């Protein structure tokens, strides 16, 4: 690829790297060990996205991950330790949206076409990130996507409920939110959650070709299409999502599941490979036992 024209501006970013090839900008998320969506990553993405809005040299933005096993595992469970930066981000969020919803709105309102190349797992805030982007193409054999929040005692609060309603409809949105399952690429594509499932060996070439073909369109075509298909901001839905999330987050169950799951391996590579199983096991442990099954 050609040397990035953004290298000087992007040198200070710590949670991703950028590289520009023609009018396509590649952003490789890199926040070890599992690319948790931290406050720092949200802040750095905001800075870059806003800078790119005035950058005519970039027509398409492609997101992928330095760790092919994890795109974005979910929002960082240690986010409470970064309240100073979180407060700064919240003060910059558009009216009517919370700090997590603001990440999705940045992607949804970006003038460039945003494309996600998904090879591994995207849960929670990662799934919301994918649904907020214009297009997602996923490796058939290895990609998984899920809204895991219900297993943590909460619901999605980064726009996920609204994105799912728009993309897959009410019945499937309820299924995906209430099961917490991470579904395979073929299922996600059949539901309309992503664009296509592509054989893993073909994914890089497919996305590269698509991105450059879009970037090479005649002047004005891309901008016109983005204006025509501009997303509507579901403010009422965002407000309801935030209200319901806040009520659940304040309950003991959510605090227990989120806090104790970290002690049991959440946000480690091994623990994240089956975080759904870990959380389901914790949910079963918390259920009252049937005294009739106990021996005298």
Secondary structure as UniProt FT lines:
FT   TURN            5..6
FT   HELIX           7..10
FT   TURN            11..12
FT   STRAND          16..21
FT   TURN            22..23
FT   STRAND          24..29
FT   TURN            32..35
FT   HELIX           39..52
FT   TURN            53..54
FT   TURN            56..57
FT   STRAND          60..65
FT   TURN            68..69
FT   STRAND          70..72
FT   TURN            77..78
FT   HELIX           79..82
FT   HELIX           83..92
FT   TURN            95..96
FT   HELIX           99..108
FT   STRAND          113..118
FT   STRAND          121..123
FT   HELIX           125..132
FT   STRAND          135..139
FT   TURN            140..142
FT   STRAND          144..146
FT   HELIX           149..152
FT   HELIX           160..168
FT   HELIX           170..179
FT   STRAND          183..184
FT   HELIX           185..191
FT   STRAND          196..198
FT   HELIX           200..215
FT   TURN            219..220
FT   HELIX           221..228
FT   HELIX           235..249
FT   HELIX           252..263
FT   TURN            264..267
FT   HELIX           269..273
FT   HELIX           275..286
FT   HELIX           291..293
//
